[in-house]
């Protein structure tokens, strides 16, 4: 599924220029790698936990949606906007410290829909959550 970045910037430069959004910044996301074929970001467990000290399930979903939506927008290209229309997550382990890493890969890259899988692992490389997101590609609003 090899594609080229539709912008003269590299994928990682494009993602940093576009920004993560206020929520992702508050949660401590850091981009590691960003191409159409693979996007990687990390997030600290600390500050994103439930009252009992486990990484909040919603935090996994925010990381997954951020990666999948940004990847879909890179694929969509200039003048287009990818918006999430479906997301689901299966949590299989609880992170309690350190950082988690999300690795986003495309399942389908179409003209009107994209589907991405995001595998989120703990510092020991153990899968904690699997997120799948579908984005619809439409014309970007003018202005």
C-alpha positions in Angstrom: 0.0 0.0 0.0 2.8 2.4 -0.8 1.7 6.0 -1.5 3.5 9.3 -1.7 2.8 12.2 0.6 0.5 14.7 -1.2 2.3 17.6 0.3 5.9 18.7 -0.3 6.6 18.4 3.4 7.5 15.0 4.8 4.6 13.2 6.6 6.1 14.0 10.0 6.7 17.6 9.2 3.1 17.8 7.8 1.7 16.4 11.0 3.8 18.7 13.2 2.8 21.7 11.1 -0.9 20.8 11.2 -0.8 20.2 15.0 -2.3 17.5 17.2 -5.2 19.6 18.6 -5.7 20.8 22.1 -6.8 17.5 23.6 -3.9 15.5 22.2 -1.5 18.2 23.5 -3.0 18.1 27.0 -2.7 14.4 27.0 1.0 14.6 26.1 1.0 13.0 22.6 4.3 12.9 20.8 4.7 12.1 17.1 7.4 9.5 16.3 6.7 8.6 12.7 4.2 9.7 10.1 3.6 8.4 6.6 0.6 7.3 4.8 1.6 3.6 5.4 2.5 3.9 9.1 1.9 6.5 11.8 3.4 6.2 15.3 2.8 8.4 18.4 3.3 7.9 22.1 1.4 9.1 25.2 2.2 9.1 28.9 0.1 7.0 31.2 0.5 9.5 34.0 -2.2 12.2 33.8 -4.4 10.0 31.6 -5.6 7.5 34.2 -8.8 6.3 35.8 -9.2 6.9 39.6 -7.7 3.4 40.2 -4.5 4.2 38.3 -5.1 2.4 35.0 -4.8 4.2 31.7 -8.3 5.4 30.9 -10.0 3.4 28.1 -11.0 6.7 26.5 -7.4 7.7 26.4 -6.6 4.7 24.2 -9.5 5.7 21.9 -8.3 9.4 21.7 -4.8 8.2 20.8 -6.3 5.8 18.2 -8.7 8.4 16.7 -6.0 11.0 16.5 -3.6 8.7 14.7 -6.3 7.3 12.3 -7.9 10.7 11.5 -4.5 12.4 10.9 -3.4 9.5 8.7 -6.7 9.7 6.7 -6.2 13.4 6.2 -2.7 12.9 4.9 -4.1 10.4 2.4 -7.0 12.7 1.5 -4.7 15.4 0.3 -5.2 19.1 -0.3 -8.7 20.4 -0.5 -10.2 17.4 1.2 -11.1 16.7 4.8 -11.3 13.2 6.4 -13.8 13.0 9.3 -14.4 10.0 11.6 -17.7 8.2 11.1 -17.1 5.0 13.1 -14.6 3.9 15.8 -14.3 0.9 18.1 -11.8 -0.3 20.6 -11.0 -3.6 22.3 -8.9 -3.2 25.5 -7.0 -6.3 26.3 -4.5 -5.1 29.0 -4.1 -2.1 31.3 -1.1 0.1 31.3 -0.3 1.6 34.7 3.0 3.5 34.2 5.4 4.7 31.5 4.2 5.4 28.0 2.0 3.7 25.5 2.8 3.6 21.8 0.1 3.7 19.0 1.0 2.2 15.6 -1.5 3.1 12.9 -1.7 1.2 9.6 -4.2 1.4 6.8 -6.6 -1.4 6.1 -8.3 0.5 3.2 -7.4 3.7 1.5 -10.1 4.7 -0.9 -11.4 7.9 -2.5 -14.3 8.4 -0.1 -13.5 6.1 2.9 -10.4 5.0 4.8 -10.1 2.4 7.5 -7.2 2.2 9.9 -6.1 -0.2 12.6 -4.2 1.3 15.6 -2.4 -1.2 17.9 -1.5 0.4 21.2 1.2 -1.3 23.3 2.9 -0.6 26.7 6.6 -0.1 27.4 7.1 -3.9 27.3 5.6 -4.2 23.9 2.4 -5.9 25.2 -0.8 -5.1 23.3 -3.2 -3.0 25.5 -5.8 -1.9 23.0 -6.8 -2.3 19.4 -8.7 0.6 17.8 -10.3 0.6 14.3 -11.5 3.8 12.8 -13.4 4.6 9.5 -13.1 8.1 8.1 -15.2 9.6 5.3 -13.3 11.9 2.9 -15.2 15.0 1.7 -14.4 18.4 0.3 -12.9 20.7 2.8 -14.9 23.7 3.8 -14.0 26.9 1.9 -12.3 29.7 3.7 
